[in-house]
Amino acid sequence: MAWATVGNVTTTHLDSADDSPAQARVELLNALLELQNVINGRGAVNGVASLDANTKVPSAQMPDEINSSGSTDLTLDPATGIVAVEDIIKLNPITRTAAYAVSNLADGMMAMMSDGDSTVTKPAYYSGGVWRYFDDNTEVPSS
């Protein structure tokens, strides 16, 4: 299915009484075909997502993965300020050195921290300028 494009809709022969009806018919047909592409594109690959009765995008039309483009962060910003995860969050382990090397550290960040040998990992959070382990609130050494 090809998504509709403005370039496929012309009105050259539709705006004057002197226009040829035969040429106008071609333009009207092309415009209706583009409209048909829009209608058929709802819920289709390379189209637009449909909405269910609750004005939500059906889960079957949601992607399995969301990636931000370029070097920008992916931000989830619900009106409530709360992001709810119903099951499990998987954090890929990083070393302490890599965690401290992040350029835009902010309180509340979380990571699965490796002690450097990648065999032992522990959850940690960033607060007050340092990383701290969840289990005992001790500071994570920077190296």
C-alpha positions as CSV (number, residue, x, y, z in Angstrom):
1,M,0.0,0.0,0.0
2,A,1.3,3.4,-0.9
3,W,0.5,6.3,1.4
4,A,-1.2,9.3,-0.2
5,T,1.0,12.2,-1.3
6,V,0.0,15.8,-2.1
7,G,1.9,15.7,-5.4
8,N,-0.5,13.1,-6.7
9,V,-3.5,15.5,-6.3
10,T,-3.7,18.3,-8.9
11,T,-6.5,20.8,-9.4
12,T,-5.3,22.4,-12.6
13,H,-8.4,21.5,-14.5
14,L,-10.9,22.0,-11.6
15,D,-10.8,25.7,-10.9
16,S,-12.3,27.4,-14.0
17,A,-15.5,27.2,-16.0
18,D,-13.3,26.9,-19.1
19,D,-11.6,23.7,-17.9
20,S,-12.0,20.5,-19.8
21,P,-14.4,18.0,-18.1
22,A,-12.4,15.2,-19.5
23,Q,-9.2,16.5,-17.9
24,A,-11.1,17.3,-14.7
25,R,-12.3,13.7,-14.5
26,V,-8.7,12.4,-14.5
27,E,-7.8,14.8,-11.6
28,L,-10.9,13.8,-9.7
29,L,-10.2,10.2,-10.1
30,N,-6.5,10.6,-9.0
31,A,-7.7,12.6,-5.9
32,L,-10.2,9.8,-5.0
33,L,-7.5,7.2,-5.5
34,E,-5.3,9.1,-3.0
35,L,-8.3,9.3,-0.6
36,Q,-8.7,5.6,-1.0
37,N,-5.1,5.1,0.0
38,V,-5.7,7.2,3.1
39,I,-8.7,5.1,4.1
40,N,-7.0,1.8,3.3
41,G,-3.9,2.9,5.2
42,R,-5.6,2.9,8.5
43,G,-4.0,0.1,10.6
44,A,-1.9,-1.0,7.6
45,V,1.9,-1.2,7.2
46,N,3.3,2.2,6.2
47,G,-0.1,3.8,7.0
48,V,-1.5,5.2,10.2
49,A,-2.5,3.6,13.4
50,S,-6.2,3.2,14.0
51,L,-7.9,4.0,17.4
52,D,-10.0,1.7,19.4
53,A,-13.3,2.6,21.2
54,N,-11.3,4.2,24.0
55,T,-9.3,6.4,21.6
56,K,-6.2,4.3,22.2
57,V,-3.9,2.7,19.6
58,P,-4.5,-1.1,19.7
59,S,-1.6,-3.1,21.1
60,A,-1.4,-5.1,17.9
61,Q,-0.4,-1.9,16.1
62,M,2.2,-0.8,18.7
63,P,5.9,-1.5,17.8
64,D,7.9,-4.1,19.7
65,E,10.7,-1.6,20.1
66,I,11.0,2.2,20.1
67,N,14.3,3.8,19.2
68,S,15.0,7.5,19.2
69,S,16.7,8.8,16.1
70,G,20.2,10.3,16.1
71,S,21.7,11.2,19.4
72,T,18.6,12.2,21.2
73,D,17.3,10.5,24.3
74,L,13.9,8.7,24.2
75,T,11.6,10.5,26.7
76,L,8.4,9.1,28.0
77,D,6.5,12.0,29.5
78,P,2.9,11.1,30.6
79,A,0.7,13.8,31.9
80,T,0.6,12.1,35.3
81,G,4.4,12.1,35.6
82,I,4.3,8.3,36.2
83,V,5.5,5.6,33.8
84,A,4.0,2.3,34.7
85,V,5.7,-0.9,33.7
86,E,3.5,-3.9,34.3
87,D,6.1,-6.6,34.3
88,I,9.9,-6.5,34.1
89,I,12.5,-3.8,33.3
90,K,15.7,-5.2,31.9
91,L,18.8,-3.0,32.5
92,N,21.9,-4.0,30.6
93,P,24.9,-4.0,33.0
94,I,27.5,-1.3,32.7
95,T,30.7,-0.8,34.6
96,R,31.1,1.7,37.4
97,T,33.6,3.6,35.2
98,A,31.1,3.8,32.3
99,A,28.3,4.9,34.7
100,Y,30.3,7.8,36.0
101,A,31.3,8.7,32.5
102,V,27.8,9.5,31.4
103,S,27.7,13.2,30.6
104,N,24.2,14.1,31.7
105,L,23.9,12.3,35.1
106,A,20.8,13.4,37.1
107,D,19.3,12.3,40.4
108,G,16.9,9.4,40.0
109,M,18.8,7.6,37.3
110,M,19.1,3.8,37.7
111,A,21.6,1.3,36.3
112,M,22.7,-2.3,36.7
113,M,26.2,-1.8,37.9
114,S,29.1,-4.2,37.3
115,D,32.1,-4.1,39.6
116,G,34.3,-4.1,36.6
117,D,34.8,-7.8,36.0
118,S,31.2,-8.2,34.6
119,T,30.5,-11.2,36.8
120,V,28.7,-9.4,39.7
121,T,26.0,-6.8,39.0
122,K,23.9,-4.9,41.4
123,P,21.2,-2.3,40.9
124,A,22.3,1.3,41.7
125,Y,20.7,4.7,41.6
126,Y,22.3,8.2,41.1
127,S,21.7,10.7,43.9
128,G,23.6,13.7,45.2
129,G,26.4,13.5,42.7
130,V,27.2,9.8,43.3
131,W,26.0,6.3,42.3
132,R,24.6,4.3,45.3
133,Y,23.7,0.6,45.6
134,F,20.1,0.0,46.3
135,D,20.7,-2.8,48.8
136,D,22.8,-1.0,51.3
137,N,22.9,2.7,50.1
138,T,26.7,2.5,49.9
139,E,28.5,4.7,47.4
140,V,29.6,3.0,44.2
141,P,33.3,3.7,43.8
142,S,34.1,5.5,40.5
143,S,36.7,3.0,39.4
